[in-house]
């Protein structure tokens, strides 16, 4: 293992050995910073996408709210047209007014569709609008079954368009809002339409001379679908209220009032139509009473729309807060990292400069430099050890100089002593010479005396 680590690190060591410290720090800083910024960008884009999705869902909700009045007015036009065809020609202007409202609602719907056009949802009410125009062109001259079926087909397509819009704009994908969306995009509009069909079938029964078995069978089929929608609406509201007590406080009274009206509707329908013993002219009263009951369902729809929109606003606000928090944390983390990284660089650079300067002076013979560092890391320790080494070297050189001085003094003293010895020797030589001269002189005197003695003798 001891040899595996150097072998493993050899490529990195080889790369870093080719760089000076500045380039090394830039490289390491980039390697750390780029992934940090990359993952931060991913997290930020996720939050931004969450905001965009919530705003997109709000557009889908706006789309549902724009279709709702069209369904209501088309169904009302269907009922009024049936009464018109059965002899109530005074309803013509009221029918034209309904048609005008529907045309205006289609225009508003087209504006929202234009905002969704770039998102490839494929949502388009143009075909439904074209069918609406064709139906209106012939509605005053057709039979009651054709008018009923024609306008009913338009409502069915509008209902399908609502469900498709909720799916493709992502409203259904939010688990927390599923039951609210299901009521808005499918259950409440479909329930209102089943009530509208029962109303308009009742009008056909009231205005007809005799109800045939086909009409009664169709009524039973619609009543069955009505019951299924009502049960699902109730189940959705049970889930909504159990999950959100605040929404329960706001809507429970309205829901219970609507549920009471809807629960009584089939009995009211049978009493005023199938089992009716009242005259034919009571069709107008039935239309008015049934429409009021249907309005209760649409009012509940209208109460849910701003609640869902508020939830989406809350989700957008939360995502934007998370965006700001993410940016703030990233800036703090990146700023702290860059600040400490820069401090590490300058600390290392300062220690290296101090150490390099000291070694340069030392190599030139300057032993007076004393490098020192306050850093507690390895470079600081090396710098302080280098200063200590130079101090010891300086002391050693001082000792050598002192010893050399002492040797020089001893040599000088030895030279003086030798000179003094040479002087004594010379003096002794002179004295010896003097003694020899005296001896020679004495020897000559003796010889002269001897010679004189011989002569005397």
C-alpha positions as CSV (number, residue, x, y, z in Angstrom):
1,X,0.0,0.0,0.0
2,X,2.9,2.3,0.7
3,X,4.1,2.1,-2.9
4,X,0.6,2.2,-4.3
5,X,-0.1,5.7,-3.1
6,X,2.9,7.4,-4.8
7,X,2.2,5.4,-8.0
8,X,-1.4,6.5,-7.9
9,X,-0.5,10.1,-7.3
10,X,2.3,10.2,-9.8
11,X,0.2,11.7,-12.7
12,X,-1.1,14.5,-10.4
13,X,2.4,15.1,-9.0
14,X,3.8,15.3,-12.5
15,X,1.2,17.8,-13.6
16,X,1.6,20.0,-10.5
17,X,5.4,19.9,-10.7
18,X,5.2,21.6,-14.1
19,X,3.5,24.7,-12.5
20,X,4.4,27.4,-10.2
21,X,2.4,28.0,-7.0
22,X,0.1,30.6,-8.6
23,X,-0.9,28.2,-11.4
24,X,-1.3,25.4,-9.0
25,X,-3.7,27.4,-6.9
26,X,-5.7,28.6,-9.9
27,X,-6.0,25.0,-11.1
28,X,-7.1,23.6,-7.8
29,X,-9.5,26.6,-7.2
30,X,-11.1,26.0,-10.7
31,X,-11.5,22.3,-10.0
32,X,-13.3,23.0,-6.8
33,X,-15.3,26.0,-8.0
34,X,-16.6,24.7,-11.3
35,X,-18.5,21.7,-9.9
36,X,-19.8,23.8,-7.1
37,X,-21.2,26.4,-9.5
38,X,-22.5,23.6,-11.8
39,X,-24.5,21.9,-9.1
40,X,-25.7,25.2,-7.8
41,X,-26.9,26.1,-11.3
42,X,-28.7,22.8,-11.5
43,X,-30.5,23.4,-8.2
44,X,-31.4,26.9,-9.2
45,X,-32.8,25.8,-12.5
46,X,-34.9,23.2,-10.7
47,X,-36.4,26.0,-8.6
48,X,-36.9,28.1,-11.6
49,X,-38.5,25.2,-13.4
50,X,-40.8,24.7,-10.4
51,X,-41.8,28.4,-10.7
52,X,-42.4,28.1,-14.4
53,X,-44.4,24.9,-13.9
54,X,-46.6,26.5,-11.3
55,X,-47.2,29.6,-13.5
56,X,-48.0,27.2,-16.4
57,X,-50.5,25.4,-14.1
58,X,-52.0,28.8,-13.3
59,X,-52.5,29.4,-17.0
60,X,-54.2,26.0,-17.2
61,X,-56.5,26.9,-14.3
62,X,-57.3,30.2,-16.1
63,X,-58.2,28.0,-19.1
64,X,-60.6,25.9,-17.1
65,X,-62.2,29.0,-15.6
66,X,-62.6,30.4,-19.1
67,X,-64.4,27.3,-20.4
68,X,-66.8,27.1,-17.5
69,X,-69.1,30.0,-18.6
70,X,-69.1,28.6,-22.1
71,X,-70.4,25.2,-20.8
72,X,-73.0,27.0,-18.7
73,X,-74.2,29.3,-21.5
74,X,-74.2,26.5,-24.2
75,X,-76.3,24.3,-21.9
76,X,-78.7,27.2,-21.2
77,X,-78.9,27.9,-24.9
78,X,-79.9,24.3,-25.5
79,X,-82.8,24.5,-23.0
80,X,-84.0,27.8,-24.3
81,X,-83.9,26.5,-27.9
82,X,-86.0,23.5,-26.9
83,X,-88.6,25.7,-25.5
84,X,-88.4,28.0,-28.5
85,X,-89.0,25.1,-30.9
86,X,-92.0,24.0,-28.8
87,X,-93.7,27.3,-29.3
88,X,-92.1,29.8,-26.9
89,X,-91.0,32.1,-29.7
90,X,-90.6,35.1,-27.3
91,X,-87.3,33.5,-26.1
92,X,-85.6,34.3,-29.4
93,X,-83.9,37.5,-28.1
94,X,-82.8,35.7,-24.9
95,X,-81.3,32.9,-27.0
96,X,-79.4,35.4,-29.1
97,X,-78.1,37.1,-26.0
98,X,-76.8,33.8,-24.7
99,X,-75.1,33.1,-28.0
100,X,-73.4,36.5,-27.8
101,X,-72.1,35.7,-24.4
102,X,-70.8,32.4,-25.6
103,X,-69.0,34.1,-28.6
104,X,-67.3,36.6,-26.2
105,X,-66.2,33.7,-23.9
106,X,-64.8,31.9,-26.9
107,X,-62.7,35.0,-27.7
108,X,-61.3,35.1,-24.2
109,X,-60.6,31.4,-24.4
110,X,-58.7,31.9,-27.7
111,X,-56.4,34.5,-26.0
112,X,-55.5,32.0,-23.3
113,X,-54.9,29.3,-26.0
114,X,-52.5,31.7,-27.8
115,X,-50.5,31.9,-24.6
116,X,-50.3,28.1,-24.5
117,X,-49.7,27.8,-28.3
118,X,-45.9,27.7,-27.9
119,X,-46.0,24.9,-25.4
120,X,-47.3,22.2,-27.9
121,X,-50.3,21.4,-25.8
122,X,-52.5,21.1,-28.9
123,X,-55.3,22.8,-27.0
124,X,-57.7,24.4,-29.5
125,X,-61.3,25.4,-29.3
126,X,-61.5,26.5,-32.9
127,X,-63.2,23.3,-34.0
128,X,-65.7,23.5,-31.1
129,X,-66.4,27.2,-32.0
130,X,-66.9,26.2,-35.7
131,X,-69.4,23.6,-34.6
132,X,-71.1,26.1,-32.3
133,X,-71.5,28.5,-35.2
134,X,-73.0,25.7,-37.5
135,X,-75.4,24.6,-34.8
136,X,-76.6,28.2,-34.2
137,X,-77.2,28.7,-37.9
138,X,-79.8,25.9,-38.0
139,X,-81.0,25.7,-34.4
140,X,-84.2,27.7,-35.0
141,X,-85.4,25.3,-37.8
142,X,-84.4,21.9,-36.5
143,X,-86.2,19.3,-34.4
144,X,-85.9,19.2,-30.6
145,X,-83.8,15.9,-30.6
146,X,-81.3,17.4,-33.2
147,X,-81.0,20.6,-31.2
148,X,-80.6,18.7,-27.9
149,X,-78.0,16.3,-29.3
150,X,-76.1,19.0,-31.2
151,X,-75.6,21.3,-28.2
152,X,-74.9,18.3,-26.0
153,X,-72.1,17.2,-28.4
154,X,-70.6,20.7,-28.0
155,X,-70.7,20.6,-24.2
156,X,-69.1,17.1,-24.3
157,X,-66.2,18.4,-26.4
158,X,-65.8,21.4,-24.0
159,X,-65.7,19.0,-21.1
160,X,-63.1,16.9,-22.8
161,X,-61.1,20.0,-23.5
162,X,-61.1,20.9,-19.8
163,X,-59.8,17.5,-18.8
164,X,-57.2,17.6,-21.5
165,X,-56.1,21.1,-20.4
166,X,-55.7,20.0,-16.8
167,X,-53.6,17.0,-17.8
168,X,-51.3,18.8,-20.3
169,X,-50.7,21.8,-18.2
170,X,-49.7,19.6,-15.3
171,X,-52.5,20.4,-12.9
172,X,-53.2,16.8,-12.4
173,X,-49.6,16.0,-11.7
174,X,-49.6,17.9,-8.3
175,X,-50.6,15.2,-5.8
176,X,-51.5,17.7,-3.1
177,X,-54.0,19.4,-5.4
178,X,-55.3,16.3,-7.2
179,X,-58.8,16.3,-5.6
180,X,-59.3,20.0,-6.1
181,X,-58.2,19.7,-9.8
182,X,-60.4,16.7,-10.3
183,X,-63.4,18.6,-9.1
184,X,-62.6,21.6,-11.3
185,X,-61.5,19.9,-14.5
186,X,-64.0,17.0,-14.5
187,X,-66.4,16.3,-11.7
188,X,-68.2,19.6,-11.1
189,X,-68.5,20.6,-14.8
190,X,-69.8,17.1,-15.6
191,X,-72.2,17.1,-12.7
192,X,-73.5,20.5,-13.8
193,X,-73.9,19.2,-17.3
194,X,-75.8,16.1,-16.1
195,X,-78.1,18.4,-14.2
196,X,-78.5,20.5,-17.4
197,X,-79.4,17.5,-19.5
198,X,-81.9,16.4,-16.9
199,X,-83.3,19.9,-17.0
200,X,-83.5,20.0,-20.8
201,X,-84.9,16.5,-21.1
202,X,-87.5,17.6,-18.6
203,X,-88.3,20.5,-20.8
204,X,-88.8,18.1,-23.8
205,X,-91.1,15.9,-21.6
206,X,-93.1,18.9,-20.5
207,X,-93.5,20.4,-23.9
208,X,-94.2,17.1,-25.7
209,X,-97.7,15.8,-26.2
210,X,-96.6,12.4,-24.9
211,X,-93.3,11.1,-23.5
212,X,-91.9,8.1,-25.4
213,X,-89.9,5.3,-23.9
214,X,-86.7,6.5,-25.5
215,X,-86.8,9.8,-23.6
216,X,-87.4,8.0,-20.3
217,X,-84.5,5.6,-21.0
218,X,-82.2,8.5,-21.8
219,X,-83.3,10.2,-18.6
220,X,-82.4,7.2,-16.5
221,X,-79.0,7.0,-18.2
222,X,-78.3,10.6,-17.4
223,X,-79.5,10.2,-13.9
224,X,-77.1,7.3,-13.4
225,X,-74.2,9.4,-14.6
226,X,-75.4,12.2,-12.4
227,X,-75.3,10.0,-9.3
228,X,-71.8,8.8,-10.1
229,X,-70.5,12.4,-10.6
230,X,-72.2,13.5,-7.3
231,X,-70.6,10.7,-5.4
232,X,-67.1,11.4,-6.8
233,X,-67.5,15.2,-6.0
234,X,-68.4,14.3,-2.4
235,X,-65.4,11.9,-2.1
236,X,-63.1,14.6,-3.5
237,X,-64.4,17.2,-1.0
238,X,-64.0,14.7,1.9
239,X,-60.3,14.3,0.9
240,X,-59.9,18.1,0.4
241,X,-61.3,18.9,3.8
242,X,-59.4,16.2,5.7
243,X,-56.1,17.5,4.2
244,X,-56.8,21.2,4.7
245,X,-58.7,22.4,7.7
246,X,-58.5,26.0,6.6
247,X,-60.2,25.2,3.3
248,X,-62.8,23.2,5.2
249,X,-63.6,26.3,7.3
250,X,-64.0,28.4,4.2
251,X,-66.0,26.0,1.9
252,X,-67.8,23.5,4.1
253,X,-70.9,25.6,4.4
254,X,-71.1,26.3,0.7
255,X,-70.4,22.7,-0.1
256,X,-73.1,21.4,2.2
257,X,-75.6,23.9,0.8
258,X,-74.7,22.7,-2.8
259,X,-74.8,19.1,-1.8
260,X,-78.2,19.5,-0.3
261,X,-79.5,21.1,-3.5
262,X,-77.9,18.5,-5.7
263,X,-79.1,15.6,-3.6
264,X,-82.7,16.9,-3.9
265,X,-82.4,17.6,-7.7
266,X,-83.4,14.1,-9.0
267,X,-86.5,14.1,-6.9
268,X,-87.3,17.7,-8.0
269,X,-86.7,16.7,-11.6
270,X,-89.1,13.7,-11.4
271,X,-91.7,15.7,-9.5
272,X,-91.8,18.5,-12.1
273,X,-91.4,16.5,-15.3
274,X,-91.9,12.7,-15.4
275,X,-94.6,12.6,-12.6
276,X,-95.8,16.1,-13.4
277,X,-99.5,16.8,-13.4
278,X,-99.1,20.5,-14.0
279,X,-99.9,22.2,-17.3
280,X,-97.3,22.6,-20.1
281,X,-96.7,26.3,-19.5
282,X,-94.8,25.4,-16.2
283,X,-91.8,24.5,-18.4
284,X,-90.5,28.0,-17.9
285,X,-90.7,27.7,-14.1
286,X,-88.9,24.3,-14.2
287,X,-86.2,25.8,-16.4
288,X,-85.7,28.6,-13.9
289,X,-85.7,26.4,-10.8
290,X,-83.4,23.8,-12.4
291,X,-81.0,26.6,-13.6
292,X,-80.8,27.9,-10.0
293,X,-79.8,24.5,-8.8
294,X,-77.2,24.2,-11.5
295,X,-75.9,27.7,-10.6
296,X,-75.1,26.3,-7.1
297,X,-72.7,23.8,-8.6
298,X,-71.0,26.5,-10.7
299,X,-70.7,28.8,-7.7
300,X,-68.9,26.0,-5.9
301,X,-66.6,25.7,-8.9
302,X,-66.0,29.5,-8.7
303,X,-65.1,29.2,-5.0
304,X,-62.5,26.5,-5.7
305,X,-60.7,28.4,-8.5
306,X,-59.2,31.2,-6.3
307,X,-58.3,28.6,-3.6
308,X,-56.3,26.5,-6.1
309,X,-54.8,29.7,-7.6
310,X,-53.7,30.8,-4.0
311,X,-52.0,27.4,-3.5
312,X,-50.1,27.8,-6.8
313,X,-49.1,31.4,-5.7
314,X,-47.9,29.9,-2.5
315,X,-45.9,27.3,-4.3
316,X,-44.4,30.0,-6.6
317,X,-43.5,32.2,-3.6
318,X,-41.9,29.2,-1.8
319,X,-39.8,28.4,-4.9
320,X,-38.7,31.9,-5.2
321,X,-37.6,32.0,-1.6
322,X,-35.7,28.8,-2.1
323,X,-34.1,30.4,-5.2
324,X,-33.0,33.4,-3.1
325,X,-31.8,31.2,-0.3
326,X,-29.8,29.0,-2.7
327,X,-28.2,32.0,-4.3
328,X,-27.4,33.5,-0.9
329,X,-25.9,30.3,0.5
330,X,-23.9,29.8,-2.7
331,X,-22.6,33.4,-2.6
332,X,-21.7,33.0,1.1
333,X,-20.1,29.6,0.6
334,X,-18.2,30.6,-2.6
335,X,-17.2,33.9,-1.0
336,X,-15.9,32.3,2.1
337,X,-14.1,29.6,0.1
338,X,-12.5,32.1,-2.2
339,X,-11.5,34.4,0.7
340,X,-9.9,31.5,2.7
341,X,-8.4,30.1,-0.4
342,X,-6.9,33.5,-1.3
343,X,-5.7,33.8,2.3
344,X,-4.1,30.4,2.0
345,X,-2.4,31.4,-1.2
346,X,-1.0,34.6,0.2
347,X,0.1,32.9,3.4
348,X,2.0,30.3,1.5
349,X,3.3,32.8,-0.9
350,X,4.6,35.0,1.9
351,X,6.3,32.1,3.7
352,X,8.0,31.1,0.4
353,X,9.1,34.6,-0.3
354,X,10.5,35.0,3.2
355,X,12.3,31.6,2.9
356,X,13.6,32.3,-0.6
357,X,14.9,35.8,0.4
358,X,16.7,34.3,3.4
359,X,18.3,31.5,1.4
360,X,19.4,34.1,-1.2
361,X,21.2,36.2,1.4
362,X,22.7,33.2,2.9
363,X,24.1,31.9,-0.4
364,X,25.7,35.3,-0.8
365,X,27.4,35.0,2.5
366,X,25.1,37.3,4.5
367,X,24.6,35.6,7.9
368,X,22.8,38.6,9.4
369,X,19.4,37.7,7.9
370,X,17.0,36.1,10.4
371,X,13.8,34.7,8.7
372,X,10.9,34.1,11.0
373,X,7.2,33.2,10.5
374,X,4.1,33.3,12.7
375,X,2.4,30.6,10.7
376,X,1.9,27.3,12.5
377,X,2.0,25.2,9.3
378,X,4.9,23.2,7.8
379,X,6.1,26.2,5.8
380,X,6.2,28.3,8.9
381,X,8.2,25.6,10.7
382,X,10.7,25.3,7.8
383,X,11.1,29.1,7.8
384,X,11.8,29.2,11.5
385,X,14.1,26.3,11.3
386,X,16.0,28.0,8.5
387,X,16.4,31.1,10.7
388,X,17.7,29.0,13.5
389,X,20.1,27.3,11.2
390,X,21.5,30.6,10.0
391,X,21.8,31.8,13.6
392,X,23.8,28.7,14.6
393,X,25.9,29.0,11.4
394,X,26.6,32.6,12.4
395,X,27.6,31.6,15.9
396,X,29.9,28.9,14.5
397,X,31.6,31.3,12.1
398,X,32.1,33.7,15.1
399,X,33.7,31.0,17.0
400,X,36.0,30.2,14.1
401,X,37.0,33.8,13.8
402,X,37.7,34.1,17.5
403,X,39.9,30.9,17.4
404,X,41.8,32.3,14.4
405,X,42.4,35.6,16.3
406,X,43.8,33.7,19.3
407,X,46.1,31.6,17.0
408,X,47.3,34.8,15.4
409,X,48.1,36.3,18.8
410,X,50.0,33.2,19.9
411,X,52.0,33.3,16.7
412,X,53.0,36.9,17.3
413,X,54.0,36.1,20.8
414,X,56.2,33.2,19.6
415,X,57.8,35.5,17.1
416,X,58.7,38.1,19.7
417,X,60.1,35.4,22.0
418,X,62.3,34.0,19.1
419,X,63.5,37.5,18.4
420,X,64.5,38.0,22.0
421,X,66.3,34.6,21.9
422,X,68.2,35.6,18.8
423,X,69.3,38.8,20.6
424,X,70.6,36.9,23.6
425,X,72.5,34.5,21.4
426,X,74.1,37.4,19.5
427,X,75.1,39.0,22.8
428,X,76.6,35.7,24.0
429,X,78.5,35.4,20.7
430,X,79.8,38.9,21.2
431,X,80.9,38.1,24.7
432,X,82.5,34.9,23.5
433,X,84.3,36.9,20.9
434,X,85.4,39.3,23.5
435,X,86.6,36.4,25.7
436,X,88.4,34.9,22.8
437,X,90.1,38.2,22.0
438,X,91.2,38.5,25.6
439,X,92.5,35.0,25.6
440,X,94.4,35.7,22.4
441,X,95.8,38.9,23.9
442,X,96.8,37.0,27.1
443,X,98.4,34.3,25.0
444,X,100.4,36.8,23.2
445,X,101.5,38.4,26.5
446,X,102.5,35.1,27.8
447,X,104.5,34.3,24.7
448,X,106.2,37.7,25.0
449,X,107.0,36.9,28.6
450,X,108.4,33.5,27.8
451,X,110.5,35.0,25.0
452,X,111.7,37.6,27.3
453,X,112.6,35.0,29.9
454,X,114.5,33.0,27.5
455,X,116.4,36.1,26.5
456,X,117.2,36.9,30.0
457,X,118.4,33.5,30.7
